[in-house]
Amino acid sequence: MGVLSNYVLSAMSDGALPHMREPVESVFNEVVENKGLPTRQDFRDLRNRVDMLEYNAREVTKLLHEVRGLVSRTREAATAAEAALK
């Protein structure tokens, strides 16, 4: 009896599956559109922005190190000039 009931149930589920797939897909698409869930393009845009911010942060860090070096050399030159004036 179990084999026969499994056969009937599997036939019914196979027949119902295409009818259930469309509503589920439409509900999913509606949720994505209405709730504003991120798409792949949104993730790509976000990744690109983060990459650009990381690049800018590296450039700013590099420039700060250069400025520190210039300030250090300027301080040394000012100290040497002050010592020479005494």
VOBA-1610 file (N, C-alpha, C; in pm, whole numbers, padded with zeros to 5 digits, always signed):
BEGIN
Met+00081-00119+00000Met+00000+00000+00000Met+00086+00126+00000Gly+00203+00121+00065Gly+00291+00236+00072Gly+00346+00275-00063Val+00376+00176-00146Val+00431+00205-00279Val+00327+00274-00365Leu+00204+00227-00357Leu+00097+00286-00436Leu+00069+00430-00392Ser+00066+00454-00260Ser+00040+00590-00212Ser+00156+00683-00248Asn+00281+00633-00241Asn+00395+00715-00282Asn+00389+00749-00430Tyr+00346+00655-00511Tyr+00333+00678-00655Tyr+00229+00786-00682Val+00115+00776-00616Val+00007+00873-00637Val+00051+01011-00587Leu+00113+01017-00470Leu+00156+01145-00415Leu+00265+01210-00501Ser+00357+01130-00552Ser+00462+01186-00636Ser+00405+01238-00767Ala+00305+01168-00822Ala+00241+01215-00945Ala+00167+01346-00919Met+00102+01355-00804Met+00031+01479-00771Met+00129+01594-00749Ser+00238+01570-00680Ser+00334+01678-00656Ser+00403+01720-00785Asp+00432+01623-00873Asp+00490+01658-01003Asp+00394+01743-01085Gly+00267+01715-01076Gly+00168+01793-01149Gly+00146+01930-01088Ala+00159+01942-00956Ala+00134+02070-00889Ala+00255+02162-00891Leu+00373+02107-00907Leu+00495+02186-00899Leu+00500+02302-00999Pro+00470+02284-01126Pro+00473+02399-01219Pro+00374+02509-01180His+00259+02470-01124His+00159+02570-01085His+00202+02646-00960Met+00284+02584-00878Met+00331+02650-00756Met+00454+02736-00782Arg+00532+02701-00884Arg+00657+02771-00911Arg+00632+02917-00951Glu+00533+02941-01038Glu+00506+03078-01084Glu+00469+03172-00971Pro+00375+03135-00883Pro+00343+03227-00773Pro+00461+03253-00680Val+00542+03153-00656Val+00658+03171-00569Val+00758+03266-00634Glu+00782+03248-00762Glu+00873+03337-00833Glu+00820+03480-00836Ser+00690+03496-00858Ser+00633+03631-00862Ser+00640+03697-00725Val+00616+03620-00618Val+00627+03675-00483Val+00771+03716-00456Phe+00867+03633-00495Phe+01008+03664-00474Phe+01046+03791-00550Asn+01006+03800-00677Asn+01038+03919-00757Asn+00972+04043-00700Glu+00849+04030-00652Glu+00781+04145-00593Glu+00851+04193-00467Val+00896+04099-00385Val+00968+04135-00263Val+01098+04205-00298Val+01171+04154-00395Val+01297+04215-00436Val+01274+04357-00487Glu+01170+04375-00568Glu+01143+04508-00624Glu+01091+04606-00520Asn+01000+04562-00435Asn+00935+04653-00341Asn+01017+04678-00215Lys+01089+04582-00171Lys+01166+04598-00048Lys+01302+04660-00073Gly+01341+04672-00197Gly+01469+04735-00228Gly+01588+04648-00190Leu+01573+04518-00200Leu+01686+04430-00172Leu+01794+04453-00277Pro+01919+04448-00236Pro+02027+04477-00331Pro+02038+04372-00441Thr+02071+04420-00559Thr+02093+04331-00672Thr+02244+04309-00689Arg+02280+04228-00784Arg+02422+04204-00810Arg+02491+04333-00853Gln+02419+04414-00931Gln+02476+04542-00975Gln+02501+04633-00856Asp+02409+04630-00759Asp+02428+04711-00638Asp+02554+04667-00565Phe+02574+04536-00555Phe+02695+04486-00488Phe+02820+04524-00566Arg+02814+04519-00699Arg+02929+04561-00780Arg+02960+04708-00760Asp+02856+04791-00760Asp+02876+04934-00739Asp+02937+04961-00603Leu+02886+04891-00502Leu+02940+04908-00367Leu+03085+04865-00360Arg+03118+04751-00422Arg+03256+04703-00423Arg+03347+04803-00492Asn+03301+04860-00604Asn+03381+04958-00676Asn+03404+05083-00592Arg+03301+05126-00520Arg+03317+05244-00434Arg+03415+05216-00321Val+03406+05098-00261Val+03499+05062-00154Val+03641+05054-00207Asp+03658+04996-00326Asp+03791+04990-00387Asp+03847+05130-00410Met+03762+05221-00458Met+03807+05358-00482Met+03842+05427-00351Leu+03763+05404-00247Leu+03795+05463-00116Leu+03927+05409-00061Glu+03950+05279-00079Glu+04077+05221-00034Glu+04194+05281-00111Tyr+04178+05300-00241Tyr+04283+05360-00322Tyr+04310+05503-00274Asn+04203+05580-00252Asn+04220+05717-00205Asn+04286+05721-00068Ala+04251+05628+00019Ala+04312+05624+00153Ala+04461+05593+00142Arg+04500+05503+00053Arg+04643+05473+00033Arg+04716+05595-00020Glu+04655+05665-00115Glu+04719+05785-00171Glu+04735+05893-00065Val+04633+05913+00018Val+04641+06014+00123Val+04748+05975+00225Thr+04756+05848+00259Thr+04859+05803+00353Thr+04997+05828+00296Lys+05015+05799+00168Lys+05144+05822+00104Lys+05180+05971+00106Leu+05082+06056+00075Leu+05107+06200+00077Leu+05138+06250+00218Leu+05070+06197+00318Leu+05098+06236+00457Leu+05241+06200+00498His+05288+06084+00455His+05426+06045+00484His+05524+06141+00416Glu+05492+06182+00294Glu+05578+06278+00226Glu+05578+06412+00299Val+05463+06457+00343Val+05453+06584+00416Val+05530+06575+00547Arg+05519+06461+00617Arg+05594+06444+00742Arg+05743+06455+00717Gly+05788+06392+00608Gly+05930+06400+00574Gly+05973+06543+00545Leu+05891+06616+00469Leu+05923+06755+00439Leu+05924+06841+00566Val+05828+06820+00654Val+05824+06896+00780Val+05946+06864+00865Ser+05984+06739+00868Ser+06100+06699+00946Ser+06227+06764+00892Arg+06244+06762+00760Arg+06361+06825+00700Arg+06359+06976+00720Thr+06241+07036+00712Thr+06230+07180+00733Thr+06264+07215+00877Arg+06217+07133+00972Arg+06249+07157+01113Arg+06400+07147+01136Glu+06461+07046+01077Glu+06606+07031+01092Glu+06680+07150+01031Ala+06635+07196+00915Ala+06700+07310+00851Ala+06680+07436+00933Ala+06561+07453+00993Ala+06536+07571+01078Ala+06622+07565+01202Thr+06636+07445+01261Thr+06721+07432+01379Thr+06867+07462+01344Ala+06913+07413+01230Ala+07050+07440+01187Ala+07069+07588+01158Ala+06974+07654+01097Ala+06985+07798+01069Ala+06984+07878+01199Glu+06903+07836+01295Glu+06900+07907+01424Glu+07030+07892+01496Ala+07088+07771+01489Ala+07217+07747+01555Ala+07327+07828+01487Ala+07317+07844+01356Ala+07418+07920+01284Ala+07411+08069+01315Leu+07294+08119+01348Leu+07276+08259+01381Leu+07329+08292+01520Lys+07341+08197+01607Lys+07387+08224+01745Lys+07534+08238+01753
//
